[in-house]
């Protein structure tokens, strides 16, 4: 076991120090630690532990993650959500997991917090971004574990007990009128506080007992501690007066100077995904107010914890007594004296950093009238979200019967609440080419959660297959606009069908992209047509005609007993470019050819503009970070994936049953649409870019 090196993200955080200590204390494991500053005081503490290697960098960078993971046996990943915010933590947690599989990590432990939004039944009162950001990722990671050859375990903690006697925390005590006061909007609830020292044992146990811990979510705590009992325990141990003061939420936040600032100090205050400190911690305290007696929103299996860690701390009194003994042995002031003098130390890293840290920043594809054809049935009314009620596409939808347009944005959570409120079903296809991979991930997760919160009964996610997973996490197939949808799709199905039915509607390349998009041929001076792209001529692509997608989705909503939990992967015809050329000539009488060219040669013509990003429609000067792929990286992977024949076969028998009159061949489609090889309007982003450049 001496050669088993573990890569650690979050090593210099409050939890990271005891976790690292437990791993290296007897030489069983060595560590490679990612840190922003190898010369920080906390990094120096880690260096004193023993076999610890430092890698300076950031978790928000693919190459830093790959360097850290490569050559290691295990990984402990605990991203600092108070640095980056919920949305960014979501994206980089997934990337850390994917890169761990790619680099051959054998065992992956994720530092987690309770998914309180789900545990509360998606009640918005309990929405707490720094908890939900981790909790939904834990669900996603556990849903991925089968078939990837990497063991996983979840380590779920809670508010540290040390936070009750430290500065700059939500429950920092104060001295007033001769007594120690804990002032909090907790009511008669209870907080499942965690001892940081116990984390040392628990995480070591997870790595040492993989035969049992693989697939486990180990949820730990000292006890569910009422704050009246907390104060009583403090008074018993110290002999000094102590009291819990319950206050209304508004009064509590009136005392917090940063209540209207972002909960995460590197999050963009103007980003609608960003929660303020008050918004975030309102859900935090509401959760604990409804968790008293280990019977509420958040529960723990204390019998299991006694088995795993027989010497664990079990009460607030025991914790305070140990802390007093520690202080006495070090010859430092007592707890009461430290509180009385306002001399408590920080325990959270953000307190030491003063809410500062480094995070590197750089400066619906399906036409809705095709997807929403269930309006024709008369059995459904459609409420459609659009950014611009006056756009040509919006006006085309507005002219349809039983359709109401609602102005709003897919990346505004209040707009999503308004959209889903009072509806039976939801069909959601986020525009990843506008949002980008990270934002589509976050809002894909949030749209599902908000739909559940608003009582939607059937949720359909417009999906694309998870290319990276299908390619066994080979990074050369990492295609951001496919991965973001595929990851969300896996998450949705992993949550089951209780409470809200869910279905994935998975497409591949549109057959209509032969008219608009990456598959359009180029007319030559002699009147012939040429497809010049990186695909081999003989590899088949599963093309889907947009004319048929409405019928499939109508069937999904009409048949929830069968479609619930289904990933309906659709196709019109599996065709190679050699067959496309042959069919085109047969239908049109025009000569054509396919020529496989190197991707760089293809990209020099196809790229929208030099050095474009995948969300190129926002323009070259839009703010972006390292999560945004370049156009060439994204579509280089796209062509390798589809050109490599990696995709899984579709079940055409069920498609024939669902849609007996579906288009069944490329030839039928070409004849039906009058295909002539010339470009037409298909993809919204292309139309949007044309409109933007025309007005500029």
C-alpha positions as CSV (number, residue, x, y, z in Angstrom):
1,X,0.0,0.0,0.0
2,X,3.0,2.3,0.3
3,X,2.9,3.1,-3.4
4,X,-0.8,4.2,-3.3
5,X,-0.7,7.9,-4.0
6,X,-3.9,9.9,-3.5
7,X,-4.7,13.1,-5.3
8,X,-6.4,15.6,-3.0
9,X,-8.5,18.7,-3.9
10,X,-9.4,20.7,-0.8
11,X,-6.4,19.6,1.2
12,X,-5.8,23.0,2.7
13,X,-9.5,23.4,3.7
14,X,-10.8,22.8,7.2
15,X,-11.7,19.2,6.4
16,X,-8.7,18.6,4.3
17,X,-6.1,18.9,7.0
18,X,-7.4,16.0,9.2
19,X,-8.3,13.9,6.1
20,X,-4.7,14.2,4.9
21,X,-3.3,13.5,8.3
22,X,-5.3,10.3,8.6
23,X,-4.2,9.1,5.2
24,X,-0.4,9.6,5.6
25,X,0.0,9.1,9.4
26,X,1.4,5.5,9.1
27,X,2.8,5.6,5.6
28,X,-0.1,3.7,4.1
29,X,-0.8,6.4,1.5
30,X,1.1,9.2,0.0
31,X,-0.5,12.4,-1.2
32,X,-0.4,14.8,-4.2
33,X,-2.1,18.0,-3.2
34,X,-3.6,20.6,-5.5
35,X,-3.1,24.1,-4.0
36,X,-3.2,27.7,-5.2
37,X,-0.1,28.5,-3.1
38,X,2.4,25.9,-1.9
39,X,3.9,28.4,0.5
40,X,0.7,29.2,2.4
41,X,0.5,28.5,6.1
42,X,-1.9,25.6,5.6
43,X,0.3,24.1,2.8
44,X,3.2,24.2,5.2
45,X,1.2,22.3,7.8
46,X,0.5,19.6,5.2
47,X,4.2,19.4,4.2
48,X,5.0,18.5,7.8
49,X,2.7,15.4,7.6
50,X,5.2,13.3,5.6
51,X,5.0,12.1,2.0
52,X,3.1,15.1,0.5
53,X,3.7,16.4,-3.1
54,X,2.4,19.8,-4.0
55,X,0.9,20.8,-7.4
56,X,0.3,24.5,-7.8
57,X,-2.8,25.2,-9.9
58,X,-6.6,25.4,-9.8
59,X,-9.4,22.9,-9.8
60,X,-11.0,25.0,-12.6
61,X,-8.5,23.9,-15.2
62,X,-8.5,20.6,-17.2
63,X,-4.7,20.3,-17.5
64,X,-4.2,21.0,-13.8
65,X,-6.7,18.3,-12.9
66,X,-5.1,15.8,-15.4
67,X,-1.6,16.5,-14.0
68,X,-2.8,15.9,-10.5
69,X,-4.7,12.7,-11.2
70,X,-2.2,11.1,-13.6
71,X,-0.2,8.3,-11.9
72,X,-2.3,8.3,-8.7
73,X,-4.1,5.4,-7.3
74,X,-6.9,7.3,-5.6
75,X,-8.6,10.7,-5.3
76,X,-10.3,12.7,-2.6
77,X,-12.2,15.6,-4.2
78,X,-13.7,18.3,-2.1
79,X,-14.1,21.5,-4.3
80,X,-14.5,24.8,-2.4
81,X,-18.0,25.9,-3.4
82,X,-17.5,29.1,-1.4
83,X,-14.7,30.0,-3.8
84,X,-16.4,29.3,-7.1
85,X,-20.2,29.1,-6.6
86,X,-22.7,26.3,-7.2
87,X,-22.6,26.4,-11.0
88,X,-18.9,26.3,-11.4
89,X,-18.6,23.6,-8.7
90,X,-21.1,21.5,-10.6
91,X,-19.1,21.6,-13.8
92,X,-15.6,21.0,-12.3
93,X,-16.8,18.2,-10.1
94,X,-18.0,16.4,-13.2
95,X,-14.8,17.1,-15.0
96,X,-12.7,15.9,-12.1
97,X,-14.7,12.6,-12.1
98,X,-14.4,12.1,-15.8
99,X,-10.7,12.8,-15.8
100,X,-10.2,10.4,-12.9
101,X,-11.8,7.7,-15.0
102,X,-9.6,8.7,-18.0
103,X,-6.4,8.6,-16.0
104,X,-7.1,5.3,-14.4
105,X,-7.9,6.2,-10.8
106,X,-9.0,3.1,-8.9
107,X,-10.9,4.7,-6.0
108,X,-12.6,8.1,-5.9
109,X,-14.0,9.7,-2.7
110,X,-16.2,12.8,-3.0
111,X,-16.4,15.3,-0.2
112,X,-20.1,15.9,0.0
113,X,-23.0,17.7,1.7
114,X,-26.6,16.7,2.0
115,X,-28.8,17.3,-1.1
116,X,-31.3,19.1,1.0
117,X,-33.5,20.4,-1.9
118,X,-34.2,16.8,-2.9
119,X,-34.5,15.6,0.7
120,X,-37.1,18.2,1.4
121,X,-39.2,17.1,-1.5
122,X,-37.9,20.0,-3.7
123,X,-39.4,22.6,-1.3
124,X,-37.8,25.9,-2.3
125,X,-37.7,27.0,1.4
126,X,-34.8,24.6,1.8
127,X,-32.8,25.6,-1.3
128,X,-29.2,26.0,-0.2
129,X,-26.7,26.3,-3.0
130,X,-23.5,25.2,-1.3
131,X,-25.3,22.0,-0.1
132,X,-27.3,21.2,-3.3
133,X,-24.3,21.9,-5.5
134,X,-22.5,19.0,-3.8
135,X,-25.5,16.8,-3.1
136,X,-26.7,16.6,-6.7
137,X,-23.1,15.8,-7.8
138,X,-23.0,12.9,-5.3
139,X,-26.2,11.5,-6.8
140,X,-24.7,11.9,-10.3
141,X,-21.4,10.2,-9.3
142,X,-23.2,7.2,-7.7
143,X,-25.3,6.8,-10.8
144,X,-22.1,6.6,-12.9
145,X,-20.2,4.0,-11.0
146,X,-21.2,0.8,-12.7
147,X,-19.2,0.0,-15.8
148,X,-16.4,2.6,-15.4
149,X,-13.9,0.4,-13.6
150,X,-13.5,3.0,-10.8
151,X,-14.7,2.5,-7.3
152,X,-16.5,5.5,-5.7
153,X,-17.6,6.5,-2.2
154,X,-19.4,9.6,-0.9
155,X,-18.3,11.3,2.3
156,X,-21.2,13.5,3.5
157,X,-20.5,15.9,6.3
158,X,-22.3,18.9,7.7
159,X,-21.6,22.0,9.7
160,X,-18.4,21.5,11.6
161,X,-18.7,21.5,15.4
162,X,-15.6,23.7,15.4
163,X,-17.6,26.4,13.7
164,X,-19.5,26.9,16.9
165,X,-16.3,28.1,18.6
166,X,-14.6,29.9,15.6
167,X,-14.7,33.3,14.1
168,X,-16.4,34.2,10.8
169,X,-18.9,31.4,10.7
170,X,-22.7,31.3,10.6
171,X,-22.8,30.2,14.2
172,X,-19.9,32.2,15.8
173,X,-20.8,32.8,19.5
174,X,-20.5,36.2,21.1
175,X,-20.0,37.5,24.7
176,X,-22.8,39.7,26.0
177,X,-23.8,40.7,29.6
178,X,-21.5,38.1,31.2
179,X,-22.7,35.2,29.1
180,X,-21.8,33.4,25.9
181,X,-24.6,33.6,23.4
182,X,-25.3,31.5,20.3
183,X,-27.8,33.6,18.2
184,X,-29.4,31.7,15.4
185,X,-32.8,31.3,13.6
186,X,-33.0,27.6,14.5
187,X,-36.1,27.3,16.6
188,X,-36.3,23.9,18.3
189,X,-34.4,22.3,15.4
190,X,-31.1,20.6,15.6
191,X,-27.8,20.7,13.6
192,X,-26.0,17.4,12.8
193,X,-22.6,18.9,13.6
194,X,-19.5,17.1,12.5
195,X,-16.1,16.9,14.4
196,X,-13.2,17.6,12.0
197,X,-11.0,15.2,14.0
198,X,-13.5,12.4,13.3
199,X,-13.2,13.1,9.6
200,X,-9.6,11.7,9.8
201,X,-10.9,8.3,10.8
202,X,-13.9,8.1,8.5
203,X,-12.1,9.0,5.2
204,X,-9.3,6.6,6.1
205,X,-11.9,3.9,6.7
206,X,-13.4,4.5,3.2
207,X,-10.1,4.0,1.5
208,X,-9.1,1.0,3.6
209,X,-12.4,-0.9,3.2
210,X,-13.3,-0.5,-0.4
211,X,-15.0,-3.9,-0.6
212,X,-17.7,-2.3,1.6
213,X,-17.4,1.4,0.9
214,X,-17.6,1.2,-2.9
215,X,-21.0,2.7,-3.7
216,X,-21.6,4.0,-0.2
217,X,-22.7,7.4,0.9
218,X,-21.2,7.7,4.4
219,X,-23.2,10.4,6.1
220,X,-21.5,11.5,9.4
221,X,-22.2,13.6,12.4
222,X,-21.6,13.8,16.2
223,X,-25.3,14.1,16.9
224,X,-28.3,16.2,16.0
225,X,-27.5,19.0,18.4
226,X,-30.2,21.4,19.7
227,X,-28.6,24.8,20.4
228,X,-30.2,24.9,23.9
229,X,-28.3,21.7,24.6
230,X,-25.2,23.2,23.0
231,X,-25.3,26.1,25.4
232,X,-26.0,23.8,28.3
233,X,-23.1,21.6,27.4
234,X,-20.8,24.6,27.2
235,X,-21.9,25.9,30.6
236,X,-21.4,22.4,32.1
237,X,-17.9,22.1,30.8
238,X,-16.6,25.7,31.4
239,X,-18.7,26.6,34.4
240,X,-19.5,29.9,32.6
241,X,-23.0,31.1,31.7
242,X,-24.2,30.3,28.2
243,X,-27.4,30.7,26.3
244,X,-29.1,30.0,23.0
245,X,-31.1,32.9,21.6
246,X,-33.6,32.0,18.9
247,X,-34.2,35.0,16.5
248,X,-36.3,35.5,13.4
249,X,-34.5,35.0,10.1
250,X,-34.6,38.7,9.2
251,X,-33.0,39.8,12.5
252,X,-30.2,37.2,12.1
253,X,-29.3,38.5,8.6
254,X,-29.5,42.2,9.8
255,X,-26.4,41.3,11.8
256,X,-24.5,39.9,8.8
257,X,-22.6,42.6,6.8
258,X,-22.3,40.5,3.7
259,X,-25.9,39.2,3.6
260,X,-26.5,40.7,0.2
261,X,-23.1,39.7,-1.3
262,X,-22.7,36.5,-3.3
263,X,-22.4,33.4,-1.0
264,X,-19.4,32.4,-3.1
265,X,-16.8,35.1,-3.2
266,X,-15.7,34.4,-6.8
267,X,-19.2,34.1,-8.2
268,X,-20.4,36.8,-10.5
269,X,-23.0,39.0,-8.7
270,X,-24.7,39.6,-12.0
271,X,-25.1,35.9,-12.8
272,X,-28.7,34.8,-12.1
273,X,-27.3,31.5,-10.9
274,X,-25.5,33.3,-8.0
275,X,-27.2,33.1,-4.6
276,X,-26.6,35.8,-2.0
277,X,-25.4,34.9,1.4
278,X,-28.9,35.6,2.8
279,X,-30.6,33.5,0.1
280,X,-28.2,30.6,0.6
281,X,-28.2,30.5,4.4
282,X,-31.9,31.0,4.7
283,X,-32.2,27.5,3.2
284,X,-29.3,26.4,5.4
285,X,-31.0,27.4,8.7
286,X,-34.5,26.3,7.5
287,X,-33.1,22.9,6.9
288,X,-31.8,22.5,10.4
289,X,-34.9,24.0,11.9
290,X,-36.7,21.0,10.3
291,X,-34.2,18.4,11.3
292,X,-34.7,18.0,15.0
293,X,-34.6,14.7,16.7
294,X,-33.0,13.0,13.7
295,X,-36.4,12.7,12.2
296,X,-36.6,15.7,9.8
297,X,-35.1,16.6,6.5
298,X,-31.5,15.5,7.3
299,X,-31.0,12.3,9.2
300,X,-28.1,10.1,10.2
301,X,-27.5,6.4,11.0
302,X,-25.7,6.7,14.3
303,X,-25.5,3.0,14.8
304,X,-23.5,2.6,11.6
305,X,-21.2,5.4,12.7
306,X,-20.6,3.7,16.1
307,X,-19.6,0.6,14.2
308,X,-17.2,2.3,11.8
309,X,-15.7,4.7,14.4
310,X,-16.2,3.3,18.0
311,X,-14.2,6.2,19.5
312,X,-16.0,8.9,17.7
313,X,-17.2,12.1,19.5
314,X,-20.9,11.5,20.4
315,X,-22.0,14.7,22.2
316,X,-21.5,18.4,22.4
317,X,-20.3,18.1,25.9
318,X,-17.6,15.6,24.9
319,X,-16.4,17.9,22.1
320,X,-16.2,21.0,24.4
321,X,-14.4,18.9,27.1
322,X,-11.8,17.7,24.6
323,X,-11.3,21.3,23.3
324,X,-10.8,22.6,26.8
325,X,-8.2,19.9,27.5
326,X,-6.4,20.7,24.2
327,X,-6.2,24.4,25.1
328,X,-5.0,23.5,28.6
329,X,-2.2,21.3,27.3
330,X,-1.1,24.0,24.9
331,X,-1.1,26.6,27.6
332,X,-3.5,28.9,25.7
333,X,-6.6,30.7,26.9
334,X,-9.8,28.8,27.7
335,X,-12.8,28.8,25.4
336,X,-14.7,31.2,27.5
337,X,-11.7,33.6,27.6
338,X,-11.3,33.5,23.8
339,X,-15.0,34.2,23.3
340,X,-15.0,37.0,26.0
341,X,-12.0,38.7,24.4
342,X,-13.4,38.2,20.8
343,X,-10.2,36.2,20.1
344,X,-11.6,33.1,18.4
345,X,-9.5,31.8,15.5
346,X,-10.8,30.9,12.0
347,X,-11.5,27.3,11.2
348,X,-12.8,27.7,7.6
349,X,-10.3,28.5,4.9
350,X,-12.5,31.3,3.5
351,X,-12.2,33.0,6.9
352,X,-8.4,32.9,6.7
353,X,-8.5,34.0,3.1
354,X,-10.9,36.8,3.9
355,X,-13.2,35.5,1.1
356,X,-10.4,35.8,-1.5
357,X,-8.9,33.2,-3.8
358,X,-7.9,32.5,-7.3
359,X,-10.2,31.3,-10.0
360,X,-9.0,31.8,-13.6
361,X,-11.3,33.8,-15.7
362,X,-11.0,34.8,-19.4
363,X,-12.3,37.6,-21.0
364,X,-32.9,25.6,-29.0
365,X,-31.3,24.0,-31.8
366,X,-34.5,22.0,-32.7
367,X,-37.0,24.3,-34.3
368,X,-39.7,24.6,-31.7
369,X,-42.6,24.2,-34.1
370,X,-41.1,20.8,-35.1
371,X,-40.6,19.6,-31.5
372,X,-44.0,20.9,-30.3
373,X,-46.2,19.3,-32.8
374,X,-48.4,17.8,-30.1
375,X,-50.4,21.0,-30.2
376,X,-52.1,19.5,-33.2
377,X,-53.6,16.7,-31.2
378,X,-55.8,19.2,-29.3
379,X,-55.1,17.2,-26.1
380,X,-52.4,19.6,-24.9
381,X,-51.9,23.3,-24.7
382,X,-48.3,24.6,-25.0
383,X,-46.6,27.3,-23.0
384,X,-43.3,28.1,-24.7
385,X,-40.4,30.2,-23.3
386,X,-38.6,32.6,-25.6
387,X,-36.1,35.4,-25.2
388,X,-37.7,37.5,-28.0
389,X,-41.4,37.5,-28.6
390,X,-40.9,39.3,-31.9
391,X,-38.4,37.0,-33.5
392,X,-39.5,35.2,-36.8
393,X,-39.4,31.8,-35.1
394,X,-41.4,33.1,-32.1
395,X,-44.0,34.6,-34.4
396,X,-44.2,31.3,-36.2
397,X,-45.0,29.4,-33.0
398,X,-47.4,32.1,-31.8
399,X,-49.5,31.5,-34.9
400,X,-50.1,27.8,-33.9
401,X,-53.3,26.9,-32.1
402,X,-53.2,26.2,-28.4
403,X,-49.8,27.9,-28.0
404,X,-48.9,30.7,-25.5
405,X,-45.5,32.4,-25.6
406,X,-43.8,33.5,-22.4
407,X,-40.9,35.9,-22.5
408,X,-38.0,34.9,-20.4
409,X,-34.6,33.2,-20.3
410,X,-33.5,29.6,-19.8
411,X,-30.8,30.8,-17.5
412,X,-33.1,32.7,-15.1
413,X,-34.5,30.5,-12.3
414,X,-37.4,32.7,-11.6
415,X,-38.5,32.5,-15.3
416,X,-38.2,28.7,-15.0
417,X,-40.5,28.7,-11.9
418,X,-43.0,30.9,-13.7
419,X,-42.9,28.6,-16.8
420,X,-43.4,25.4,-14.9
421,X,-46.0,26.6,-12.4
422,X,-49.4,25.1,-13.1
423,X,-48.4,22.9,-16.1
424,X,-48.9,19.1,-16.4
425,X,-45.7,18.4,-18.4
426,X,-42.5,19.9,-19.5
427,X,-40.3,19.4,-22.6
428,X,-36.9,21.0,-22.0
429,X,-34.2,21.5,-24.6
430,X,-31.6,24.0,-23.4
431,X,-29.5,25.8,-26.0
432,X,-26.0,24.7,-25.1
433,X,-24.5,26.7,-28.0
434,X,-25.7,29.9,-26.3
435,X,-25.2,28.8,-22.6
436,X,-22.0,26.8,-23.0
437,X,-21.3,23.5,-21.4
438,X,-21.0,24.7,-17.8
439,X,-24.2,26.8,-17.8
440,X,-26.2,24.1,-19.6
441,X,-25.1,21.6,-17.0
442,X,-26.2,23.8,-14.1
443,X,-29.5,25.0,-15.6
444,X,-30.2,21.4,-16.8
445,X,-30.0,20.3,-13.2
446,X,-31.9,23.3,-11.9
447,X,-34.7,23.0,-14.6
448,X,-35.4,19.5,-13.5
449,X,-35.4,20.4,-9.8
450,X,-37.6,23.5,-10.3
451,X,-40.1,21.4,-12.3
452,X,-40.4,19.0,-9.4
453,X,-40.7,21.9,-7.0
454,X,-43.6,23.3,-9.1
455,X,-45.5,19.9,-9.3
456,X,-44.8,19.0,-12.9
457,X,-46.0,15.5,-13.5
458,X,-44.1,14.4,-16.6
459,X,-40.7,15.8,-17.6
460,X,-39.1,15.2,-20.9
461,X,-35.4,16.1,-21.4
462,X,-34.2,16.6,-25.0
463,X,-31.0,14.7,-24.8
464,X,-27.8,13.8,-26.7
465,X,-25.9,10.7,-25.9
466,X,-23.0,11.0,-23.4
467,X,-20.2,10.7,-25.9
468,X,-17.3,10.7,-23.4
469,X,-18.9,7.8,-21.4
470,X,-19.6,5.8,-24.6
471,X,-15.9,6.4,-25.6
472,X,-14.7,5.0,-22.2
473,X,-13.7,8.5,-21.1
474,X,-11.1,9.0,-23.8
475,X,-10.6,12.7,-23.8
476,X,-10.2,13.0,-27.5
477,X,-14.0,12.4,-27.8
478,X,-14.9,15.1,-25.3
479,X,-17.6,17.1,-27.1
480,X,-19.0,19.7,-24.7
481,X,-22.4,20.2,-26.2
482,X,-23.0,16.5,-26.2
483,X,-21.6,15.8,-22.7
484,X,-23.6,18.5,-21.0
485,X,-26.9,17.0,-22.2
486,X,-25.8,13.5,-21.6
487,X,-24.7,14.1,-18.1
488,X,-28.0,15.7,-17.2
489,X,-29.9,12.9,-18.8
490,X,-28.1,10.3,-16.6
491,X,-28.8,12.4,-13.5
492,X,-32.5,12.7,-14.3
493,X,-33.1,9.0,-14.8
494,X,-31.0,8.1,-11.7
495,X,-33.5,10.0,-9.5
496,X,-36.2,7.5,-10.4
497,X,-39.9,8.0,-11.2
498,X,-41.4,8.8,-7.8
499,X,-43.0,12.2,-7.6
500,X,-42.4,13.1,-11.2
501,X,-42.2,10.9,-14.3
502,X,-39.2,11.6,-16.5
503,X,-38.2,10.6,-20.1
504,X,-35.2,11.2,-22.2
505,X,-35.7,12.0,-25.9
506,X,-32.3,11.4,-27.4
507,X,-31.3,12.5,-30.9
508,X,-28.2,12.3,-33.0
509,X,-27.1,14.5,-35.9
510,X,-30.2,16.0,-37.6
511,X,-30.8,14.8,-41.2
512,X,-31.8,18.4,-41.7
513,X,-28.2,19.4,-41.1
514,X,-27.7,18.4,-44.7
515,X,-29.5,21.7,-45.4
516,X,-28.1,23.8,-42.6
517,X,-25.2,23.0,-40.3
518,X,-22.1,20.8,-40.5
519,X,-23.4,18.4,-43.1
520,X,-24.1,20.9,-46.0
521,X,-22.3,20.1,-49.2
522,X,-20.4,22.7,-51.3
523,X,-21.6,23.3,-54.8
524,X,-18.6,23.2,-57.2
525,X,-18.2,25.5,-60.3
526,X,-19.2,22.7,-62.6
527,X,-22.5,22.2,-60.8
528,X,-21.5,19.1,-58.9
529,X,-21.6,18.9,-55.1
530,X,-18.9,17.9,-52.7
531,X,-19.0,16.9,-49.1
532,X,-15.6,17.8,-47.6
533,X,-15.3,16.8,-44.0
534,X,-13.2,14.6,-41.6
535,X,-15.6,11.6,-41.6
536,X,-14.6,8.3,-43.3
537,X,-16.8,7.6,-46.3
538,X,-18.0,4.2,-45.0
539,X,-18.9,5.0,-41.4
540,X,-22.7,5.3,-40.8
541,X,-24.3,8.2,-39.0
542,X,-27.6,7.8,-37.2
543,X,-29.5,10.8,-38.8
544,X,-32.9,11.9,-37.5
545,X,-35.4,13.8,-39.5
546,X,-36.9,16.7,-37.6
547,X,-40.2,16.2,-39.2
548,X,-40.8,13.1,-37.0
549,X,-39.7,14.4,-33.6
550,X,-43.1,15.8,-32.7
551,X,-44.9,12.5,-33.1
552,X,-42.3,10.8,-30.9
553,X,-42.8,13.4,-28.1
554,X,-46.6,13.2,-28.4
555,X,-46.3,9.5,-27.8
556,X,-44.1,10.1,-24.7
557,X,-46.7,12.3,-23.1
558,X,-49.6,10.2,-24.2
559,X,-48.1,7.0,-22.7
560,X,-46.5,7.8,-19.4
561,X,-46.8,4.3,-18.0
562,X,-44.4,3.1,-20.8
563,X,-42.3,6.1,-21.4
564,X,-41.5,6.9,-17.8
565,X,-37.8,6.1,-17.1
566,X,-37.2,5.5,-20.8
567,X,-34.3,6.9,-22.9
568,X,-36.0,7.0,-26.3
569,X,-33.1,7.1,-28.8
570,X,-34.4,8.0,-32.3
571,X,-33.1,7.6,-35.8
572,X,-34.5,7.9,-39.3
573,X,-31.7,6.2,-41.2
574,X,-28.1,5.0,-40.5
575,X,-26.2,6.3,-43.5
576,X,-22.6,6.8,-44.6
577,X,-21.4,9.7,-46.7
578,X,-20.9,7.3,-49.5
579,X,-24.6,6.4,-49.3
580,X,-25.5,10.1,-48.9
581,X,-23.7,10.9,-52.1
582,X,-25.3,8.0,-53.9
583,X,-28.8,8.8,-52.7
584,X,-28.3,12.5,-53.5
585,X,-27.4,11.7,-57.1
586,X,-30.4,9.3,-57.4
587,X,-32.9,11.8,-56.1
588,X,-31.6,15.0,-57.8
589,X,-29.7,13.7,-60.8
590,X,-26.7,15.8,-59.7
591,X,-23.2,14.3,-59.5
592,X,-21.6,14.4,-56.1
593,X,-18.6,13.1,-54.1
594,X,-17.4,12.8,-50.6
595,X,-13.8,13.6,-49.8
596,X,-12.3,12.8,-46.3
597,X,-10.0,15.8,-45.4
598,X,-7.9,16.5,-42.3
599,X,-9.9,18.3,-39.6
600,X,-7.7,21.4,-39.7
601,X,-8.4,21.8,-43.4
602,X,-12.1,21.3,-42.8
603,X,-12.1,23.7,-39.9
604,X,-10.4,26.5,-41.8
605,X,-13.5,26.7,-43.9
606,X,-16.2,25.6,-41.4
607,X,-15.2,27.6,-38.4
608,X,-17.6,30.6,-37.9
609,X,-14.7,33.0,-37.4
610,X,-11.1,32.7,-36.4
611,X,-10.4,31.3,-32.9
612,X,-14.1,30.8,-32.2
613,X,-15.5,29.2,-29.1
614,X,-18.2,26.6,-29.1
615,X,-20.7,29.2,-27.9
616,X,-19.5,31.3,-30.9
617,X,-22.9,32.9,-31.4
618,X,-22.3,35.1,-28.4
619,X,-19.4,36.7,-30.4
620,X,-15.6,36.7,-30.0
621,X,-15.5,39.2,-27.1
622,X,-18.0,37.5,-24.7
623,X,-16.7,36.7,-21.2
624,X,-15.5,33.1,-21.0
625,X,-13.6,30.8,-18.6
626,X,-11.6,27.6,-19.0
627,X,-14.8,25.5,-19.0
628,X,-15.7,26.8,-22.5
629,X,-14.2,24.7,-25.3
630,X,-13.0,26.2,-28.5
631,X,-15.1,25.5,-31.6
632,X,-12.2,23.4,-33.0
633,X,-11.8,21.3,-29.8
634,X,-15.6,20.7,-29.5
635,X,-16.3,19.8,-33.2
636,X,-13.0,18.0,-33.6
637,X,-14.3,15.6,-31.0
638,X,-17.7,15.6,-32.6
639,X,-16.3,14.4,-35.9
640,X,-14.1,11.9,-34.3
641,X,-17.0,10.5,-32.3
642,X,-19.5,10.2,-35.1
643,X,-16.8,9.3,-37.6
644,X,-15.5,6.6,-35.3
645,X,-18.7,4.6,-35.3
646,X,-18.8,4.7,-31.4
647,X,-22.5,5.4,-31.0
648,X,-24.8,2.7,-29.8
649,X,-27.4,1.2,-32.1
650,X,-31.0,2.4,-31.9
651,X,-34.0,0.1,-31.4
652,X,-35.8,0.7,-34.6
653,X,-38.5,-1.8,-33.8
654,X,-39.9,0.4,-31.0
655,X,-39.7,3.4,-33.3
656,X,-41.7,1.6,-35.9
657,X,-44.3,0.7,-33.3
658,X,-44.5,4.3,-31.9
659,X,-44.5,6.0,-35.3
660,X,-45.7,3.6,-38.0
661,X,-45.7,6.3,-40.7
662,X,-42.2,7.7,-39.8
663,X,-39.7,8.6,-42.5
664,X,-37.6,5.5,-42.8
665,X,-34.8,6.3,-45.3
666,X,-32.6,9.2,-46.4
667,X,-34.2,8.9,-49.9
668,X,-37.7,9.3,-48.5
669,X,-36.6,12.4,-46.5
670,X,-34.8,14.0,-49.5
671,X,-37.9,13.5,-51.7
672,X,-40.2,14.8,-48.9
673,X,-38.3,18.0,-48.3
674,X,-37.3,18.6,-51.9
675,X,-33.6,18.4,-51.1
676,X,-31.3,19.9,-53.7
677,X,-28.0,20.3,-51.8
678,X,-28.5,24.0,-51.1
679,X,-28.4,25.7,-47.7
680,X,-31.6,26.5,-45.9
681,X,-32.6,27.8,-42.5
682,X,-32.4,24.9,-39.9
683,X,-30.4,25.7,-36.8
684,X,-31.5,28.7,-34.7
685,X,-27.9,29.7,-33.7
686,X,-27.0,30.1,-37.4
687,X,-30.0,32.3,-38.0
688,X,-29.2,34.3,-34.8
689,X,-25.6,34.8,-35.9
690,X,-26.6,35.9,-39.4
691,X,-29.1,38.4,-37.8
692,X,-26.4,39.7,-35.4
693,X,-23.8,40.2,-38.1
694,X,-26.2,41.8,-40.5
695,X,-27.2,44.4,-37.9
696,X,-23.6,45.2,-37.1
